[in-house]
Every structure is written in C-alpha cells, then in structure tokens.
C-alpha cells in the first residue's frame, strides 16, 4: 500500500514540476519575477485544483494559497498528504518538499507562475527585466521574450483569481488549468 501511495504522490508532484516551469532550462535567462505579496493589492485565501496537460498526460493537484500583505503561503496536497509548502515574505522564499518531489521543482518557478496569473498587469510590467514584456487585452495576457510569445494566460471571470485560469506555456509545452474557489475570511 505504501509503495502505491508513494508512486501516486510522486506522480502528483510531477504536476507541480510542470506547472511551475520547473523543467531544465533550455535558455540560461530566466524571468526571475519575485514581487512582494503586497503588490497583489488584495489579500486572498484560495482553494485551487491544478490540472496540467503535457505530452498527452493529465495530472491534478489540490492547493491551498493564502496571500496577505506581508506574506504568501502555499500548500500542495496529494492523496490528503502535504507534498509541498512555499512561504514568501517579499524578501526570502522558503520551501519544503516531500522526499518524492523531484529536485527540478523550483519554488521560484511556482512563485513566478502564481504572480504572472494573479498580480495586476501594470505591476508585472514595472517588474519585468529588459527584453521581456506583458500585454493584456480583455481576459487574455501574453508574456513575451523579445517578440516571441512565451506564455498565454486566459481568464474566464473577474476578478481573475476566481473561476478558471488557463496558462499555456509555449516555451515548455504545457497547459496549466487552475480552478480557484475564494475562501471567505
């Protein structure tokens, strides 16, 4: 029973590797986005289901996300077991991972995907390094490296952190669908 559960946890945490752009980098330059939690402009408590599609495979993971002015906390669960935690206070990013989580899983990449999908586009624009830009038209955001689109994000509701978000990472070839439910405070 333990081996079956360990394999399932390992499979589930691979989802986070893909979802967080945590695959080996083909390009040396990373976006490196790390905005302070307060830059979201809102305190949030969300329950999320993450679904990743890549190479014909579909995986899911349950996540609890809390963002307050001073900190961001994320807990990833598989089979009712905690497999990942992140804590970010705007200066230091700390993480814990289950031993079955692959070492390629990078907390920085998970934080970056969260911020690309949830933070206000004007705040993102100001934080992007030279050579990067983000555009938003209606319910769609596109992140560019030079003139090449890198990531397309689509929202089905406003505010953007409720309902469904689809992030298509063109650089690493995966689609992340996030279903979020706001937890009332």
C-alpha positions as CSV (number, residue, x, y, z in Angstrom):
1,X,0.0,0.0,0.0
2,X,2.8,2.4,0.9
3,X,4.5,1.9,-2.5
4,X,1.3,2.6,-4.4
5,X,0.8,5.8,-2.3
6,X,4.4,6.8,-2.8
7,X,4.1,6.4,-6.6
8,X,0.9,8.4,-6.7
9,X,2.4,11.2,-4.6
10,X,5.5,11.2,-7.0
11,X,3.2,11.4,-10.0
12,X,1.1,14.2,-8.4
13,X,4.2,16.3,-7.6
14,X,5.4,15.9,-11.1
15,X,2.4,18.1,-11.9
16,X,3.9,20.9,-9.9
17,X,7.2,20.5,-11.7
18,X,5.5,21.1,-15.0
19,X,3.1,23.7,-13.6
20,X,5.9,25.8,-12.1
21,X,8.1,25.7,-15.3
22,X,10.4,23.6,-13.3
23,X,11.8,21.7,-16.2
24,X,15.5,22.0,-17.1
25,X,16.1,25.4,-18.7
26,X,17.0,25.3,-22.4
27,X,17.8,29.0,-22.1
28,X,20.1,30.5,-19.5
29,X,18.0,33.6,-18.9
30,X,15.0,33.3,-16.5
31,X,12.3,35.8,-15.9
32,X,13.1,35.9,-12.2
33,X,9.9,37.5,-11.1
34,X,9.6,37.9,-7.3
35,X,7.1,40.7,-6.5
36,X,6.2,41.4,-2.8
37,X,2.9,39.9,-1.7
38,X,1.5,43.4,-1.0
39,X,1.9,44.2,-4.8
40,X,-1.1,41.9,-5.4
41,X,-3.2,44.7,-3.9
42,X,-5.6,42.3,-2.2
43,X,-5.5,39.6,0.5
44,X,-6.6,36.2,-0.8
45,X,-7.4,32.8,0.5
46,X,-8.0,30.3,-2.3
47,X,-8.6,26.6,-2.7
48,X,-7.3,25.5,-6.1
49,X,-7.3,22.5,-8.3
50,X,-4.4,22.5,-10.7
51,X,-4.6,20.4,-13.9
52,X,-1.6,20.1,-16.1
53,X,-1.7,18.7,-19.6
54,X,1.6,17.8,-21.3
55,X,2.5,15.2,-24.0
56,X,-1.0,13.6,-23.8
57,X,-0.8,13.2,-20.0
58,X,-3.1,14.9,-17.5
59,X,-2.3,15.3,-13.8
60,X,-4.1,17.1,-10.9
61,X,-3.1,18.5,-7.5
62,X,-5.0,20.3,-4.8
63,X,-3.5,23.5,-3.5
64,X,-4.3,26.0,-0.7
65,X,-3.0,29.5,-1.3
66,X,-3.0,32.5,1.1
67,X,-1.7,35.9,0.2
68,X,-1.5,38.6,2.8
69,X,0.2,42.0,2.5
70,X,3.3,40.6,4.4
71,X,3.5,37.0,3.1
72,X,2.4,34.3,0.6
73,X,1.8,30.7,1.8
74,X,1.1,27.7,-0.5
75,X,0.4,24.1,0.5
76,X,0.2,21.4,-2.1
77,X,-1.6,18.1,-1.3
78,X,-1.7,14.7,-2.9
79,X,-3.9,11.9,-1.5
80,X,-4.5,14.1,1.6
81,X,-0.8,14.3,2.3
82,X,1.2,17.5,2.2
83,X,3.8,17.3,-0.6
84,X,4.9,20.9,-0.9
85,X,4.9,24.2,1.0
86,X,6.1,27.6,0.0
87,X,6.5,30.7,2.1
88,X,7.4,34.1,0.6
89,X,7.6,37.4,2.6
90,X,8.7,39.6,-0.3
91,X,12.4,39.1,0.5
92,X,13.0,35.4,1.3
93,X,11.4,32.4,-0.4
94,X,11.5,29.2,1.6
95,X,10.1,25.8,0.6
96,X,9.7,22.3,1.8
97,X,9.0,19.3,-0.4
98,X,8.1,15.7,0.2
99,X,11.1,13.4,-0.5
100,X,9.3,12.1,-3.5
101,X,9.2,15.5,-5.1
102,X,11.7,15.8,-7.9
103,X,14.7,18.1,-7.3
104,X,13.9,20.0,-10.5
105,X,10.8,21.5,-8.8
106,X,11.8,25.1,-8.1
107,X,9.9,27.3,-5.6
108,X,11.0,30.3,-7.7
109,X,9.2,29.0,-10.8
110,X,6.0,28.2,-8.9
111,X,6.0,31.7,-7.4
112,X,6.6,33.2,-10.8
113,X,3.6,31.4,-12.4
114,X,1.4,32.5,-9.5
115,X,2.4,36.1,-9.9
116,X,2.1,36.0,-13.7
117,X,-1.5,34.8,-13.3
118,X,-2.7,36.7,-10.3
119,X,-0.8,40.0,-9.9
120,X,-2.1,43.2,-11.7
121,X,-0.6,43.5,-15.2
122,X,0.7,47.1,-14.6
123,X,2.6,45.8,-11.6
124,X,4.1,43.0,-13.6
125,X,5.1,45.4,-16.4
126,X,7.1,47.5,-14.0
127,X,8.9,44.5,-12.6
128,X,9.9,42.7,-15.9
129,X,13.5,42.7,-16.8
130,X,14.8,44.2,-20.1
131,X,13.7,42.2,-23.1
132,X,10.5,41.0,-21.5
133,X,7.0,42.5,-21.8
134,X,3.4,41.5,-21.0
135,X,0.3,42.6,-22.7
136,X,-3.3,42.3,-21.6
137,X,-6.4,42.6,-23.8
138,X,-9.7,41.8,-22.1
139,X,-9.4,38.3,-20.5
140,X,-6.1,37.4,-22.0
141,X,-2.5,38.1,-21.0
142,X,0.6,37.3,-23.2
143,X,4.1,37.3,-21.9
144,X,6.8,37.9,-24.5
145,X,10.6,37.5,-24.5
146,X,11.6,39.9,-27.2
147,X,9.0,39.4,-29.9
148,X,8.3,35.8,-29.1
149,X,5.3,34.8,-27.1
150,X,6.3,32.7,-24.1
151,X,3.1,32.3,-22.1
152,X,-0.6,32.9,-22.8
153,X,-3.0,33.3,-19.9
154,X,-6.8,33.3,-20.3
155,X,-9.3,34.1,-17.6
156,X,-13.0,33.2,-17.6
157,X,-14.1,35.6,-14.8
158,X,-13.3,38.7,-12.9
159,X,-11.7,39.1,-10.5
160,X,-9.0,37.0,-12.2
161,X,-8.3,34.8,-9.1
162,X,-11.8,33.3,-9.2
163,X,-13.1,30.7,-11.6
164,X,-10.9,29.2,-14.2
165,X,-7.4,30.3,-15.5
166,X,-5.7,28.7,-18.4
167,X,-1.9,29.2,-18.7
168,X,-0.4,27.9,-21.9
169,X,3.4,27.8,-21.6
170,X,4.7,27.9,-25.2
171,X,8.3,27.7,-24.1
172,X,8.0,24.4,-22.2
173,X,5.0,23.0,-24.0
174,X,2.4,22.5,-21.3
175,X,-1.1,23.8,-20.3
176,X,-2.0,24.6,-16.7
177,X,-5.7,25.0,-15.8
178,X,-6.4,26.5,-12.4
179,X,-9.8,26.2,-10.9
180,X,-10.0,28.6,-7.9
181,X,-12.6,29.0,-5.2
182,X,-12.3,32.0,-2.9
183,X,-12.4,31.1,0.8
184,X,-14.3,33.8,2.7
185,X,-12.4,35.3,5.5
